[in-house]
Amino acid sequence: MGWILHHITGSRTFRHITFWLCWVMGFTFIQSFGQPVEVYFGWFSYYVLTLPVFVGHTYLVVYVLMPRFLNRRLFPLFVVFFLLLFYGFSVLELVLSHEFIFRWYPTGSEVRTGYLAPGNVVISGLGNLYILLVFLACKITRNWYLADNKKKRLQQEQLQQRIEDTITRVQPAMLLYAMDHIERMLDHSPKNVTTAVALTSELLHEVMTCYGEKPRPIVREIGLVRKFVSLVSLFRDNEPEVEFFLSGDQDNLRLPPLILFSFLDIFFRRFDENHTLPEINIEASGFSRMVTIQVLDNGSRGFAESLESLMHSFSQLENSFENTISISCETSGYGGSVIITEKSTVEAGDLKGKAFDPLSAAVHRMET
């Protein structure tokens, strides 16, 4: 059944051959039902020999006349050409059947005189018009079937996208990280569990509500990061050293939401197993409209390798934020630094008119 539907909806040649084959065999059976075999072959010969007439009439109307003339402006021309084709192909079918087929093949039909009288031509044409209507009905049914399937497929894709989107928004990497540590806190620090759950809920609310927001002042992002640092402080024996240095008019510095949050999320999870976290300095300048994140070497074992991997993950975030920002990373003897700047109007268009899609950013954070 699936193979048949595939060819019906996919292969045009297969569909047309099947349709005309069914037409010939079906009407041959109807015309010769209960008749001798000679009559059956007679009508079979009739429908085979007149098939070019039916095919030509049907295709001219469906694929030439209707697409070009079936509109309000050219409707009079459509009527004229339709009647000409109707009458002309009816005459051709009558001549072919009465002068050749009925004389040579036994069909039980009489060869009438005056068969080209206008009344006979119209009656014959109305009968022949049936094939045109059946063809159009099949074509419309197929188009409806394809449109219905396409609609269902799009609805399914949209539903799947909404499900994935919801999962990503409700369970970002931060939430999974927090749940894991809250479970550990039940054993060694149960008194802080309530506070940790409350902070996680606040952060989750922020992550979900900022979905689709436009770039916002950096001070809002810093407030979100401070909450995140407070949450991580509950998870660890020693509080993370994260310092903020602000200068200039912070309203001039607008970045996509979750930009700093994404950096800190990757950082905390990357160094989660370390007893002591590297110190982080975040400098936000309203004058230069850029943010600098410094990760300072704390002398722990394997810091260089972890830092290199961290810088690589940071550099990949630029694509996650739709290229509305520019990220440059470098390492040195004291650690590593990341510089985040707004892209110019020439490079990125109107930054204020672009909305951030955290879906790709959240997925990237989960991958890293």
Number of C-alpha atoms within 10 A of each C-alpha: 5 7 7 11 10 10 13 16 14 12 11 11 11 13 15 13 11 12 14 18 13 12 18 18 14 12 14 21 16 11 16 19 12 10 12 12 11 14 20 21 17 22 26 21 20 21 21 17 16 17 17 12 17 19 13 12 21 24 14 13 20 16 10 12 18 15 10 14 18 15 12 8 9 11 14 13 15 19 14 11 15 18 12 12 19 21 17 14 21 26 21 14 21 19 14 16 20 18 13 14 22 19 13 12 19 19 22 14 14 10 14 9 8 8 15 17 10 12 10 15 21 16 12 20 20 14 12 19 16 11 17 18 13 14 18 15 12 13 13 12 12 14 13 12 13 14 12 12 12 12 12 12 12 12 12 12 12 12 12 12 12 12 12 13 17 14 12 19 21 15 16 21 22 24 16 13 16 18 15 12 17 21 12 14 18 12 8 9 12 14 10 14 18 11 14 23 15 12 19 20 13 14 19 17 13 14 20 16 11 18 16 15 15 17 21 18 17 26 15 14 18 18 12 19 22 15 16 20 20 15 20 22 15 19 21 15 10 12 15 17 13 17 13 12 11 14 12 13 13 17 12 16 22 22 28 27 27 26 24 19 21 20 19 20 23 21 22 19 15 16 16 15 9 14 11 17 23 23 15 21 17 20 17 25 19 19 12 13 20 21 23 19 21 23 23 20 18 13 12 12 9 9 17 17 9 14 21 16 13 20 20 14 18 21 17 15 21 18 15 21 22 17 15 26 22 18 21 14 18 14 16 10 8 12 20 20 19 20 18 20 19 21 17 13 11 7 12 15 12 12 20 14 10 16 18 23 18 27 20 17 23 23 16 18 22 16 10 18
